[in-house]
């Protein structure tokens, strides 16, 4: 047998789950406990005291018979009624005095007296007169037998099984009430939700955020009364979301409304979070985000709760319908007619049930409890379907706090919050703080400023190749405030900082001229924008989608260099348009690294003053180039990796072009090079990393050419026409298939850099060393067997590459190359050791003359 505690444990839930128990569930739990106690009490009483006491109904034809003893004396086997009642009282405890049952038919004294001896007639009459009750001639075992028979035959089945039915029904109701806490697919979500909710409620960040909201309200009221005339101008105060003003259109992307005439109100921190609390709060934001994504996908918890409520309601109706019919069947007196006359001698018995009155009272109590339970179930169903519980709005929280971005939630997440509201609405209010991105950004800002102090940022400042002070911040939650205290910073790089915000304090950075935004759609305040518009000279923007480019970028009137790196072409080859560049009136250099199929038409907005245009494609074929004709002032043009097969004709109209770079295309022939004769200012031509097989003789028409790059092509010979370019100072034909250096190379008296690495040259012509202005000579990875002594004529030589040839020694005349040092001599170590010691000493000398290879 189980105990009450064991059965009651079915109704136990974890204490933390109680926040999900509305008042009706709690009330029904108490009702279930009371019903459980009724069932246990009734069952205990039935097992210990329940019994039926029966007496035969005496008829006139059924009399007590005298059974003679062996001694010849008359002996009457009689069991008086009082004796039966005394025996019954020895086995059971009656709740009240049972009324005496009087038989309807009395014994006939005449019939009885005829068997008595004549001499004792007077005594028998006196004895019968004095005795109480009537004799039935039944022994004790027969009474026990008939009592048990009539208990099963005469009593209604409900009187016998009432406690067990109540117990079963109550257990079913208890299980139905708490099944959603036990079912694995919902239990895990509920447990996770309650755990997160408790941590959010107790988090110091919740208190701080709500306190700051109250503080902001009080500060705003105070500001309205006192005014803000004493605060400096040009400090933006408005951080509320709103529509942009006509004078500052960049606000459409930044999402902030600015006003240069209003002062900024800085709200002091109410509390200070330590590092541990800050980390815990940031972890909570991440947990809430993941939990929301997981729970909002389904409504299983809601359906299960509705299902168990419907089951309880149906159970209530079923219990009420069949139980009410049995109230009147429970009675104290019962007539029993067992077919055991051959064993007892009687056909009819009148019985009493000693638990009848108590069972009836318990049944009425149970029906009352069930009715109350059922009405609460009906109210629960009304509540479930009265409002859409699969949607939850934080509108009231948004109105009461500064976190206007708290999103509404749905499905199981919404239902759990509705259940929590029935417990205490403060839980949802504090929980909403962790659904707000504004709140999260505030927390990140506090933690960020604690971690990235001025001293730490100063340690990360370095000098770049242009000898400028540079700071690179990577994957932070925001821009630390201390960054704007680095007033001597020249270059600021912000990479993968999605919530970057540039405040008015940037106006302190008077040396800042270059800004890098890599996947960082930074927002700026009005005063900060005014400063950037007047001081920023170079901007690098790297993006995945063109929408990531901040709108204020297109309004930087003094910007001179703009670098755009990202996707500007959709999958269906439609152009993703940039916004108008018309406001960039001082833009000189535009660098676009993307996947263009045509030059963006907006680039023509800056065509009149653009001097350098660079387009680096990712292998996408650049087809439409007509826009180039409008860029008449372009001096440098780079079209790299654009899958060009020929030199675009649009280039020939660029009369001011000085440098052309067509690197990494698919150009096979350059017959159009004759048209370059119209480009009088062209001095540098880069056709490297293509598939060019020959150089046309018409190259001689580019008389002002000073640099020619033809490396990584498929050239096998160098035509004499190349060496007629008297102004040529740099010639790069590395990594081709050239076997012979023509003797005409000696005509290039201005040649300073000659690169022929990675070819098939085996002999160096003596005419090569007539180019006495050579400073860089790259002869590596060829088949050269010897270096002529005339190498000593190259007095300005600073770089000589010989590695990867078939040399067995180096000429001692290298010592006469006054500017050549060991660091500029690229050769195998064993060859260097073949030089005389005095030559090696000369080459090992330090020099203050800067080395340059011209590449």
Buried (B, 14 or more C-beta within 10 A) or exposed (E): EEEBEEBBEBBEBEEEBEBBBBEBBEBBBEBBBBBBBBBBBBBEBBEEBBBBBBBBBBEEEBBBEBEEEEEEEBEEEBBBBEBBBEBBEEEBEBEEEBEEBEBEEEBEEEEBEEEBEEEEEEEBEEEBEEEEBBBBBBEEEBBEBBBEBBBEBBBBEBBBEBBEBBBEBBBBBBBBBBBBBEBEEBBEBBBBBBEBBEBBBEBBBBBBBBEBBEBBEEBEEEBEEEEBEEBEEBBBBBBEEEEBEEEBBBBEBBEBBBEBEBBBBEEEEBEEBEEEBBEBBBEBBEBBBEBBEBBBEBBBBBBBBBEBBBBBBEBBEEBBEEBEEBEEEBBBEBEBBBEBEEEBBBBBBBBBBBBBBBBBEBBEBBBEBBBBBBEBBEEBBEBBEEEEBBEBEBEEBBEBBBBEBBBEBBBBBBBBBBBBBBBEEEBBBBBBBBBBBBBBBBBBBBBBBBEBBEEEBEEEBEEEEEEBBBBBBEEBBBBBBBBBBBEEBBBBBBBEBBBBBBBBBBBEBEEBBBBBBBBBBBBBBBBBBBBBBEBBBBBBBBBEEBEBBBBBBBBBEBBBBBBBBBBBBEEEEEBBEBBEBEBBBEBBBBBBBBBBBBBBBBBBBBBEEBBBBBBBBEEBBBEBBEBBBBBBBBBBBBBBBBBBEBBBEBBBBBEBBBBBBBBBBEBBBBEBBBBBBEBEEBBBBBBBBBEBBBBBBBBBBBEBBBBBBBBBBEBBBBBBBBBBBEBBBBBBBBBBEBBBBBBBBBBBEBBBBBBBBBBBBBBBBEBBBBBEBBBBBBBBBBEBEBBBBBBBBBEBBBBBBBBBBEBEEBBBBBBBBBBBBEEBBBBBEEBBEBBEEEBBEBBEEEEEEEBEBBE
